[in-house]
Amino acid sequence: MILVTGATGNVGGEVVQALVRAGEPVRALVRAPADLPVEQAVGDLDRPGSLATALDGVRGVFLLPGYRDMPGLLARLRQAGAERVVLLSSLAAVSADTRNAVSQYMIRSETAVRESGLDWTILRPNAFMSNALRWLPQLRAGDVVADAFGDVPIASTDPYDIAAVAVRALLDPGHDGHVYPLSGPERLLPAQRLAVLADVLGRDLRFRALSDEEARADMAGRVPEEYIRALFGFYGDGTLDESRIHPTVAKVTGTPPRTFRQWALAHRAAFTGDADAA
């Protein structure tokens, strides 16, 4: 049995689907029952004692980072009989600057996994292609998308590919102790991603780059201040380089990573509201 945390999220949801396609027994950990095609268990990763039912018979875990007591959580997984954990981390963990809030919790999470006594694999993907979904409110309102860091190219990663690598690491031998950087096959500016989306949707869309002041104001109130500082450290100061293209997806899965166009086509219905457009 494989336990998937974050099973209703962009990556965890893809991991669930990939395990189902592989014919593997999978259990989704949820805070409340959800519309998922697999067995579910309710639990809270910030309260490891709530996981007894969720961990029954589990041998592998797909784990998100940043929980309150990562060492205690991983000890609970091991005590329950789990053997292997695949952690979704980030390139932010490469930074030694623990004043950056994102780097801090990624480093803590990776350290706990490495010291857990479990077989482990760490995934460090570039920013997700699914981050384009945050443009939905603007696209419903008009044809102009305004966003921050318009001059920062990113070789973004399809969550589908992250899941494909995670499943191989969960099911196959040879991945223990590996840290995998993941990317898509192309580096694109936000305006270039929007142009691809415009073509897929058949719309005339335009991108407007926000100034730093506008971006800070846009994030204020919906993003904690420490994470705003982290984002400006990564993309404003250039401490995080997500423009690099990594060969990992193809090496691990045998299939090239998906392009942003492929992601947009697969998720067209999310932008059109037409279930038949998927």
MARDO-703777 format. One line per 2 residues: number of its first residue (from 1); their letters; for each residue x, y, z of N, C-alpha, C. Coordinates in steps of 0.05 Angstrom, whole numbers, padded with zeros to 5 digits. Each point is the difference from the previous one (the first is absolute). Last residue first. Example, Ala and Ser with C-alpha at 12.3 -4.5 7.8 and 13.67 -1.06 7.14 Angstrom:
// residues 2
2> sa> 00257 -00045 00142 00016 00024 00001 -00015 00022 00014  00006 -00115 -00001 -00018 00024 00000 00018 00024 00000
//
This chain:
// residues 278
278> aa> -00233 00378 -00443 00023 -00014 00012 00012 -00020 -00020  -00081 00054 -00010 00024 00011 -00012 00025 -00014 00010
276> da> -00093 -00014 00028 00006 -00014 -00024 00026 00009 -00013  -00037 00041 00079 00010 -00026 00006 00007 -00016 -00025
274> dg> 00000 00107 00017 -00013 -00019 -00017 00012 -00028 00006  00030 00087 00034 -00024 -00009 00014 -00016 -00020 -00015
272> tf> 00087 00047 -00020 -00024 00005 -00016 -00026 -00006 00015  00089 -00013 00036 00000 00027 -00009 -00026 00007 -00015
270> aa> 00019 -00088 00032 00001 00017 00024 -00002 00030 -00007  00005 -00068 -00068 -00027 00003 00012 00000 00018 00025
268> rh> 00082 -00025 -00046 -00015 00021 -00013 -00028 00005 00013  00081 -00060 00018 -00016 00015 00020 -00017 00022 -00012
266> al> 00058 -00058 -00052 -00011 -00019 00019 -00019 00014 00020  00049 00052 -00062 -00020 -00016 -00014 -00014 -00019 00019
264> aw> 00072 00050 00033 -00023 00018 -00005 -00022 -00016 -00015  00082 -00044 00016 -00014 00005 00025 -00025 00016 -00005
262> qr> 00056 -00013 -00073 -00014 -00025 00008 -00015 00003 00026  00053 00072 -00028 -00024 -00003 -00018 -00015 -00026 00007
260> ft> 00082 00018 00044 -00022 00016 00011 -00025 -00002 -00018  00064 -00085 -00003 00002 00029 -00005 -00022 00015 00013
258> rp> 00042 -00098 00033 -00021 00014 -00015 00007 00030 -00003  00075 -00081 00011 -00019 00016 00015 -00019 00015 -00018
256> pt> 00042 -00095 -00030 00008 00028 00002 -00021 00015 00017  00020 -00105 00016 -00018 00017 -00017 00009 00029 00004
254> gt> 00037 -00074 00050 00002 -00009 -00028 -00017 00016 -00019  00017 00009 00100 -00025 -00012 -00010 00002 -00012 -00028
252> vk> 00076 00041 00047 -00013 -00017 00020 -00024 -00014 -00012  00051 00061 -00054 00018 -00022 00010 -00015 -00019 00019
250> av> -00044 00078 -00034 00004 -00020 -00021 00017 -00023 00010  -00013 00072 00059 -00026 -00013 -00006 00004 -00022 -00020
248> tp> 00075 00055 00024 -00008 -00020 00019 -00025 -00015 -00008  00061 00074 -00038 -00007 -00023 -00015 -00014 -00022 00017
246> hi> 00002 00115 00006 00012 -00025 00011 -00010 -00024 -00016  00012 00114 -00008 -00015 -00023 -00010 00015 -00025 00008
244> rs> -00003 00108 00041 00015 -00024 -00010 -00019 -00022 -00008  -00025 00085 00040 00001 00000 -00029 00014 -00025 -00011
242> ed> -00017 00034 00093 -00017 -00021 -00010 -00002 00000 -00031  00059 00041 00089 00001 -00002 -00030 -00017 -00024 -00009
240> lt> 00014 00072 00090 -00010 -00027 -00009 -00001 00000 -00030  00027 00078 00047 00014 -00021 00016 -00009 -00028 -00008
238> gd> -00023 00096 -00033 00013 -00021 -00016 00014 -00021 00016  -00055 00082 00023 00029 00001 00004 00014 -00022 -00015
236> gy> -00094 00005 -00009 00009 00028 -00002 00031 00002 00002  -00043 -00084 00010 -00004 00009 -00027 00008 00029 -00004
234> fg> 00012 -00047 00087 00004 -00020 -00022 00001 00013 -00027  -00020 00054 00075 00028 -00010 00002 00006 -00019 -00023
232> fl> -00087 00030 00010 00016 00021 -00011 00030 -00007 00002  -00061 -00060 00038 -00004 00001 -00029 00017 00022 -00013
230> ar> -00001 -00007 00095 00013 -00023 -00012 -00002 00001 -00031  -00046 00065 00051 00029 00005 00000 00015 -00023 -00013
228> iy> -00091 -00012 00010 00004 00021 -00020 00030 00006 -00001  -00027 -00058 00066 00001 -00013 -00026 00002 00020 -00023
226> ee> -00009 00030 00090 00026 -00014 -00003 00003 -00015 -00026  -00082 00047 00021 00023 00018 -00006 00026 -00015 -00003
224> pv> -00094 -00048 -00024 00014 00009 00024 00025 00016 -00007  -00085 -00002 -00064 00024 -00015 00004 00014 00010 00025
222> rg> -00081 00040 -00025 -00006 -00028 -00007 00025 -00018 00002  00004 00093 00024 -00027 -00008 00009 -00008 -00028 -00007
220> am> 00072 00048 -00060 -00006 00007 00028 -00028 -00007 00007  00038 -00007 -00090 00003 -00024 00018 -00009 00006 00029
218> da> -00001 00069 -00067 -00018 -00021 -00009 00001 -00024 00019  00061 00072 00013 -00028 00008 00008 -00020 -00022 -00008
216> ra> 00089 -00012 -00027 -00002 -00002 00029 -00028 00007 00010  00018 00011 -00091 00000 -00029 00007 -00003 -00003 00030
214> ee> 00011 00087 -00036 -00027 -00011 -00006 -00002 -00029 00009  00084 00040 00008 -00019 00013 00019 -00028 -00011 -00005
212> ds> 00068 -00027 -00059 00003 -00012 00026 -00020 00011 00021  -00034 00002 -00099 00024 00010 00013 00003 -00014 00027
210> la> -00053 -00049 -00080 -00002 00018 00023 00027 00010 00009  -00033 -00033 -00101 00018 -00006 00023 -00005 00021 00022
208> rf> -00067 -00040 -00078 00011 00025 00011 00017 -00007 00024  -00047 -00052 -00094 00013 -00001 00026 00010 00028 00008
206> rl> -00083 -00045 -00067 00023 00017 00002 00011 00000 00029  -00069 -00058 -00078 00007 00007 00028 00026 00016 00000
204> dr> -00081 -00042 -00064 00021 00020 -00004 00006 00011 00028  -00040 -00102 -00027 -00006 00027 00010 00024 00019 -00006
202> gl> -00015 -00101 -00008 -00011 00015 -00022 -00008 00028 00009  00044 -00074 00050 -00028 00009 00006 -00013 00015 -00023
200> vd> 00090 -00032 -00006 -00016 -00023 00008 -00029 00007 00004  00062 00069 -00016 -00003 -00016 -00024 -00018 -00024 00006
198> al> 00024 00055 00072 -00018 00014 -00018 -00005 -00016 -00025  00064 -00032 00061 -00027 -00004 00010 -00021 00014 -00018
196> va> 00091 00013 -00019 -00008 -00028 -00006 -00028 -00005 00009  00035 00083 00021 -00004 -00002 -00029 -00008 -00028 -00008
194> lr> 00024 00017 00090 -00026 00010 -00006 -00006 -00001 -00030  00085 -00025 00029 -00019 -00020 00009 -00029 00010 -00006
192> qa> 00069 00060 -00018 00000 -00022 -00020 -00019 -00022 00009  00012 00074 00057 -00014 00008 -00024 -00001 -00022 -00021
190> pl> 00050 -00014 00081 -00029 00000 00004 -00015 00008 -00025  00093 -00043 -00020 -00008 00023 00015 -00030 -00002 00005
188> lr> 00063 -00088 -00018 -00018 00020 -00011 -00004 00023 00019  00060 -00097 -00028 -00001 00023 00018 -00017 00022 -00013
186> ep> 00000 -00113 -00011 00003 00026 -00012 -00002 00022 00021  -00016 -00097 00013 00020 00000 -00021 00007 00027 -00012
184> gs> -00029 -00022 00107 -00012 -00005 -00027 00022 00002 -00021  00026 -00031 00100 -00008 00024 -00015 -00016 -00010 -00024
182> lp> 00054 -00033 00101 -00019 -00005 -00021 -00007 00026 -00015  00077 -00055 00072 -00010 00026 -00010 -00018 -00005 -00024
180> yv> 00027 -00069 00082 -00005 00004 -00028 -00010 00029 -00006  00057 -00069 00073 -00013 00026 -00001 -00004 00007 -00029
178> hg> 00018 -00099 00058 00003 00018 -00023 -00016 00026 00004  00005 -00083 00057 00022 00019 00004 00004 00020 -00023
176> dh> -00053 -00086 -00026 00006 00007 00028 00024 00018 00002  -00040 -00045 -00079 -00004 00029 00004 00007 00009 00028
174> gp> -00001 -00093 -00039 00021 00016 -00012 -00003 00030 00004  -00082 -00076 -00006 00025 00002 00014 00019 00020 -00014
172> dl> -00110 00009 -00005 00023 -00013 -00012 00025 00001 00018  -00088 00042 00020 -00004 -00028 -00007 00025 -00016 -00009
170> la> -00005 00096 00028 -00015 -00015 00020 00000 -00030 -00006  00039 00061 -00061 00016 00000 00024 -00013 -00016 00022
168> rv> -00047 00014 -00080 00022 -00017 -00006 00018 -00003 00026  -00070 00061 00004 -00010 -00028 00000 00022 -00020 -00006
166> av> 00019 00094 -00003 -00006 -00009 00027 -00008 -00029 00001  00012 00042 -00084 00026 -00006 00013 -00005 -00010 00029
164> aa> -00076 00027 -00047 00012 -00023 -00014 00027 -00008 00013  -00044 00079 00030 -00013 -00025 00009 00012 -00024 -00012
162> id> 00029 00083 -00031 00009 -00004 00027 -00011 -00026 00012  -00031 00026 -00084 00027 -00011 -00001 00012 -00004 00028
160> yp> -00085 00041 -00007 -00003 -00027 -00011 00028 -00014 -00001  -00008 00093 00022 -00004 -00019 00023 -00003 -00029 -00009
158> dt> 00057 00071 -00056 -00027 -00010 00000 -00003 -00018 00025  00072 00083 -00010 -00004 -00029 00000 -00030 -00007 00001
156> sa> 00070 00088 -00037 -00019 -00010 00020 -00007 -00029 -00005  00076 00072 -00020 -00006 -00026 -00013 -00019 -00015 00018
154> ip> 00016 00110 -00008 -00001 -00024 00017 -00005 -00024 -00018  00031 00115 00000 -00007 -00025 -00014 00001 -00024 00018
152> vd> -00017 00110 00017 00013 -00024 00011 -00009 -00025 -00016  -00030 00096 -00005 00025 -00005 -00014 00015 -00025 00009
150> gf> -00085 00033 00038 -00004 -00005 -00029 00025 -00005 -00015  -00034 00010 00099 00024 -00013 -00010 -00002 -00007 -00030
148> ad> -00095 00016 00045 00027 00008 00009 00022 -00015 -00016  -00101 00024 -00040 00013 -00017 00020 00028 00010 00005
146> av> -00102 00013 -00058 00022 00015 00012 00012 -00018 00022  -00066 -00010 -00093 00010 -00013 00024 00024 00016 00010
144> vd> -00091 00014 -00070 00026 00009 00009 00007 -00014 00026  -00085 -00006 -00048 00021 -00012 -00017 00028 00009 00008
142> ga> -00094 -00010 00064 00008 00013 -00025 00023 -00014 -00013  -00050 -00031 00079 -00008 00028 00000 00007 00014 -00026
140> rl> 00023 -00091 00020 -00030 00002 00000 -00009 00029 -00003  00091 -00018 00008 -00009 -00009 -00026 -00030 00000 -00002
138> qp> 00042 00022 00082 00005 00021 -00020 -00011 -00008 -00027  -00004 -00064 00070 -00018 00023 00005 00003 00022 -00020
136> lw> 00059 -00077 -00008 -00028 -00004 -00006 -00018 00024 00005  00099 -00018 00015 -00010 00021 -00018 -00030 -00002 -00005
134> rl> 00050 -00064 00052 -00005 00024 00015 -00009 00023 -00017  00028 -00084 -00035 -00028 00000 00008 -00006 00025 00017
132> an> 00088 -00025 -00030 -00015 00017 -00019 -00030 00001 00007  00063 -00057 00044 -00001 00027 00012 -00015 00019 -00019
130> sm> 00023 -00091 -00023 -00027 00005 00010 -00002 00027 00015  00083 -00036 -00032 -00016 00011 -00022 -00028 00008 00010
128> fa> 00081 -00003 00071 -00019 -00017 -00014 -00013 00015 -00023  00104 00014 00040 -00028 00009 00004 -00019 -00017 -00017
126> np> 00087 -00053 00015 -00004 00028 -00005 -00030 00007 00005  00038 -00086 00052 -00010 00011 -00026 00003 00030 -00002
124> rl> 00038 -00085 00058 00003 00030 00001 -00009 00011 -00027  -00005 -00096 00067 -00006 00012 -00026 00002 00031 00003
122> it> 00039 -00095 00054 -00009 00028 00002 -00003 00011 -00028  00002 -00101 00057 00006 00015 -00025 -00011 00028 00003
120> wd> 00025 -00092 00070 -00011 00026 -00008 00009 00008 -00028  -00010 -00081 00086 00010 00004 -00027 -00013 00026 -00010
118> lg> 00008 -00004 00105 -00016 -00011 -00023 00016 00002 -00025  00029 00037 00083 00004 -00028 00000 -00017 -00015 -00021
116> se> 00011 00099 00021 -00023 -00015 00010 00005 -00030 00004  00052 00082 -00034 00008 -00011 00026 -00022 -00019 00011
114> rv> -00010 00047 -00084 00026 -00013 -00002 00007 -00015 00026  -00078 00053 -00002 -00003 -00024 -00017 00026 -00015 -00001
112> at> 00000 00083 00045 -00016 -00020 00015 -00003 -00026 -00016  00041 00073 -00043 00017 -00010 00021 -00014 -00022 00016
110> es> -00050 00048 -00065 00020 -00019 -00012 00018 -00012 00021  -00061 00065 00029 -00014 -00024 -00009 00019 -00020 -00012
108> ri> 00033 00085 00025 -00007 -00016 00024 -00014 -00026 -00008  00021 00061 -00069 00024 -00012 00011 -00006 -00017 00025
106> my> -00071 00048 -00038 00009 -00021 -00019 00025 -00014 00011  -00034 00075 00045 -00016 -00024 00006 00006 -00022 -00020
104> qs> 00050 00081 -00008 00002 -00010 00028 -00016 -00025 00003  -00004 00050 -00081 00024 -00016 00002 00002 -00013 00028
102> va> -00070 00061 -00012 -00004 -00024 -00016 00024 -00019 00002  00005 00084 00043 -00019 -00017 00013 -00005 -00026 -00015
100> nr> 00090 00058 00008 -00021 -00002 -00019 -00020 -00021 00010  00078 00013 00047 -00017 00023 00005 -00023 00001 -00020
98> td> 00071 -00065 -00002 -00024 -00008 00014 -00016 00024 00010  00076 -00024 -00077 -00011 00024 00014 -00026 -00008 00014
96> as> 00055 -00053 -00061 00009 -00003 00028 -00011 00023 00017  -00037 -00051 -00096 00010 00024 00014 00008 -00006 00028
94> va> -00042 -00064 -00055 00028 00002 -00006 00012 00024 00014  -00094 -00021 00001 00016 -00014 00021 00030 00002 -00005
92> al> -00067 00032 -00061 00005 00019 00022 00017 -00012 00021  -00037 -00048 -00075 00028 00010 -00003 00007 00021 00021
90> ss> -00074 -00073 00026 00003 00023 -00018 00029 00006 -00003  -00070 -00088 00033 00015 00023 00011 00001 00021 -00022
88> ll> -00050 -00098 00027 -00002 00022 -00019 00013 00024 00013  00019 -00107 00022 -00007 00027 00009 -00001 00019 -00023
86> vv> -00009 -00111 00024 00007 00019 -00022 -00009 00027 00008  00022 -00099 00054 -00014 00026 -00002 00011 00015 -00023
84> re> -00005 -00107 00049 00011 00018 -00020 -00017 00026 -00001  -00018 -00076 00060 00028 -00005 -00007 00013 00022 -00017
82> ag> -00085 -00019 00080 00008 00011 -00026 00029 -00005 -00005  -00049 -00022 00082 00009 -00020 -00019 00006 00010 -00028
80> aq> -00024 00045 00087 -00023 -00013 -00011 00007 -00021 -00021  00066 00055 00041 -00011 -00017 00020 -00024 -00016 -00010
78> rl> 00038 00067 -00056 00018 -00024 00003 -00011 -00019 00020  -00046 00081 -00011 -00001 -00016 -00025 00016 -00026 00003
76> ra> 00007 00064 00069 -00026 -00014 00001 -00004 -00018 -00025  00075 00055 00004 00003 -00021 00019 -00026 -00016 00002
74> ll> -00001 00077 -00052 00015 -00022 -00014 00005 -00023 00019  -00041 00077 00037 -00018 -00012 -00021 00014 -00023 -00013
72> gp> 00050 00051 00060 -00019 -00016 00014 -00019 -00014 -00019  00064 00061 -00036 00013 -00024 00011 -00020 -00019 00014
70> md> -00035 00083 -00034 00008 -00020 -00021 00015 -00024 00011  -00067 00075 00037 00020 -00017 00012 00008 -00022 -00020
68> ry> -00058 00070 -00029 00010 00012 00024 00023 -00016 00013  -00014 -00002 -00107 -00018 -00005 00023 00014 00007 00025
66> gp> 00034 00004 -00096 -00008 00023 00016 -00018 -00004 00023  00007 -00057 -00099 00019 00011 00020 -00015 00019 00019
64> ll> -00039 -00092 -00053 00004 00029 -00004 00018 00010 00022  -00008 -00104 -00040 -00002 00019 00022 00005 00028 -00009
62> fv> -00024 -00110 -00025 00007 00024 -00014 -00007 00023 00019  00023 -00107 00023 -00014 00025 00005 00010 00021 -00019
60> gr> -00003 -00117 00021 00012 00023 -00012 -00017 00024 00003  -00024 -00083 00039 00028 -00005 -00003 00015 00023 -00013
58> vg> -00098 -00026 00060 00014 00017 -00019 00030 -00007 00000  -00075 -00036 00057 00009 -00015 -00024 00015 00016 -00020
56> dl> -00049 00058 00068 -00003 -00030 00002 00008 -00013 -00027  -00005 00097 00024 00026 -00014 -00004 -00002 -00030 00001
54> at> -00076 00061 00015 00012 00007 -00026 00025 -00017 -00006  -00042 -00006 00085 -00016 -00013 -00021 00012 00005 -00027
52> al> 00042 00044 00073 00001 -00029 00003 -00015 -00015 -00022  00019 00099 00019 00005 -00014 -00025 -00001 -00030 00002
50> sg> -00004 00077 00066 -00026 -00003 -00014 00002 -00019 -00024  00075 00030 00056 -00017 -00020 00014 -00026 -00005 -00013
48> pr> 00062 00068 -00031 00007 -00027 -00008 -00017 -00022 00014  -00014 00103 -00024 -00006 -00016 00024 00005 -00029 -00007
46> dl> 00012 00065 -00065 00011 00015 00022 -00006 -00014 00027  -00034 -00034 -00082 00029 -00005 00002 00014 00017 00021
44> dg> -00102 -00041 -00007 00013 00026 00000 00030 -00004 00004  -00094 -00060 -00039 00022 00004 00019 00013 00027 -00003
42> va> -00074 -00080 -00046 00001 00027 00011 00022 00001 00021  -00013 -00063 -00091 00002 -00001 00029 00003 00029 00009
40> qe> -00033 -00063 -00095 00008 00025 00014 00002 -00006 00030  -00002 -00052 -00106 -00004 -00002 00029 00010 00026 00013
38> vp> -00023 00015 -00101 00016 -00020 00015 -00009 00000 00030  -00024 00063 -00075 -00007 -00027 -00009 00015 -00022 00015
36> ld> -00038 00102 00032 00024 -00013 -00011 -00007 -00029 -00007  -00042 00092 00047 -00008 -00015 -00024 00024 -00011 -00014
34> ap> -00003 00017 00109 00001 00015 -00025 -00010 -00018 -00023  00004 00013 00118 -00005 -00017 -00023 -00002 00017 -00026
32> ar> 00061 00039 00075 -00028 -00006 00000 -00006 -00016 -00026  00088 00016 00021 -00010 00012 00025 -00030 -00004 00003
30> vl> 00068 -00069 -00054 -00015 00025 -00003 -00008 00011 00028  00063 -00079 -00060 -00003 00013 00026 -00014 00027 -00004
28> ar> -00001 -00094 -00062 00003 00029 00001 -00004 00010 00029  00033 -00097 -00049 -00017 00012 00020 00006 00030 00001
26> vp> 00017 -00094 -00068 00007 00027 00008 -00022 00010 00019  00042 -00092 -00062 -00018 00009 00022 00009 00027 00011
24> eg> 00020 -00027 -00103 00011 -00003 00027 -00021 00008 00020  00002 00002 -00101 -00013 -00023 00013 00010 -00005 00028
22> ar> 00021 00072 -00067 00019 -00022 00003 -00012 -00024 00014  -00051 00079 -00012 00006 -00011 -00027 00020 -00023 00002
20> vl> -00020 00045 00080 -00024 -00015 -00009 00006 -00012 -00028  00065 00056 00035 00000 -00025 00014 -00024 -00017 -00008
18> aq> 00006 00087 -00034 00021 -00016 -00012 00001 -00028 00014  -00061 00065 00033 -00008 -00010 -00026 00021 -00018 -00013
16> vv> 00021 00043 00082 -00022 -00019 00004 -00008 -00013 -00027  00062 00069 -00002 00012 -00024 00011 -00021 -00021 00004
14> eg> -00028 00085 -00026 00012 -00014 -00023 00014 -00026 00010  -00037 00057 00065 -00021 -00011 -00016 00010 -00016 -00024
12> gv> 00061 00047 00054 -00010 -00024 00014 -00022 -00013 -00016  00034 00083 -00032 00019 -00022 -00003 -00011 -00025 00013
10> ng> -00055 00077 00004 00008 -00003 -00028 00019 -00024 -00004  -00065 -00007 00085 00015 00022 -00013 00009 -00007 -00028
8> ta> -00046 -00056 00067 -00019 00017 -00015 00014 00023 -00013  00047 -00064 00055 -00013 -00015 -00022 -00020 00016 -00016
6> gt> 00071 00009 00076 -00006 00021 -00020 -00015 -00011 -00023  00049 -00076 00043 -00008 00024 00014 -00004 00022 -00021
4> vl> -00001 -00112 -00004 00005 00025 -00014 -00010 00023 00017  00031 -00111 00010 -00015 00022 00011 00008 00026 -00014
2> im> 00002 -00111 -00025 00014 00026 -00002 -00019 00021 00011  00011 -00115 00008 -00017 00024 00000 00018 00025 00000
//
